Amino acid sequence: MSESLVLSEILGPFAECLDSESAQRVIEFGFSPGVQNRVAALAEKANEGLLSDDERQEYEAIINANDFISILKVKARGIIASQPH
């Protein structure tokens, strides 16, 4: 089973705990400018093959966190879409 499929299965029941306000806040969540700048710097170094072991671990952790957040956002959008308007 792929990592994203496992995350999706784990987050499905969790997302069902969200009310509409919480789901909307999840959808609107984004990384701070400082984190965005760090990701850009690490991505550039990764593309150049210049990451240290510590930087590679940091970059992978950020990518994993982003995957987690992205899947949770999809689940939150589903909650919002399923509610009567």
C-alpha positions in Angstrom: 0.0 0.0 0.0 1.4 3.4 -0.9 2.3 6.0 1.7 -0.4 8.4 0.5 -3.0 5.7 0.6 -2.1 4.7 4.1 -2.3 8.4 5.2 -5.6 8.8 3.5 -7.0 5.8 5.3 -5.7 7.0 8.6 -6.9 10.6 8.1 -10.4 9.6 6.9 -11.8 8.8 10.3 -9.9 11.7 11.9 -11.3 14.2 9.4 -14.8 13.0 10.2 -14.3 14.5 13.6 -14.0 18.0 12.1 -16.9 20.4 12.2 -17.4 22.8 9.3 -15.4 25.6 11.0 -12.5 23.3 11.8 -12.6 21.9 8.3 -12.5 25.4 6.8 -9.5 26.3 9.0 -7.7 23.1 7.8 -8.4 24.1 4.2 -7.0 27.6 4.8 -3.8 26.4 6.6 -0.5 27.2 5.0 3.1 27.2 5.9 4.5 30.4 7.4 6.7 32.6 5.1 9.8 31.4 7.1 9.0 27.8 6.5 8.3 28.5 2.8 11.7 30.2 2.5 13.4 27.3 4.2 11.7 24.8 1.9 12.7 26.8 -1.2 16.3 26.9 0.0 16.4 23.2 0.8 14.7 22.4 -2.6 17.4 24.4 -4.4 20.2 22.6 -2.6 18.4 19.2 -3.2 18.2 20.0 -6.9 21.9 20.7 -6.9 22.8 17.6 -4.9 24.2 19.7 -2.1 22.1 18.7 0.9 23.9 17.5 4.0 22.4 14.5 5.8 20.7 16.7 8.4 19.3 18.9 5.7 18.0 15.9 3.8 16.2 14.7 6.9 14.8 18.1 7.5 13.6 18.3 3.8 12.1 14.9 3.9 10.2 15.7 7.2 8.8 18.9 5.6 7.7 16.9 2.5 6.1 14.3 4.7 4.3 16.9 6.7 3.1 18.6 3.5 1.7 15.2 2.3 -0.1 14.8 5.6 -1.6 18.3 5.4 -2.5 17.9 1.7 -4.5 14.7 2.4 -6.2 16.2 5.4 -7.2 19.3 3.3 -8.8 16.9 0.7 -10.7 15.2 3.5 -11.7 18.6 4.9 -12.9 19.8 1.5 -15.1 16.6 1.3 -16.6 17.5 4.6 -17.4 21.0 3.5 -18.8 19.8 0.1 -21.1 17.2 1.8 -22.8 19.8 4.0 -26.0 21.4 3.0 -25.7 24.9 1.7 
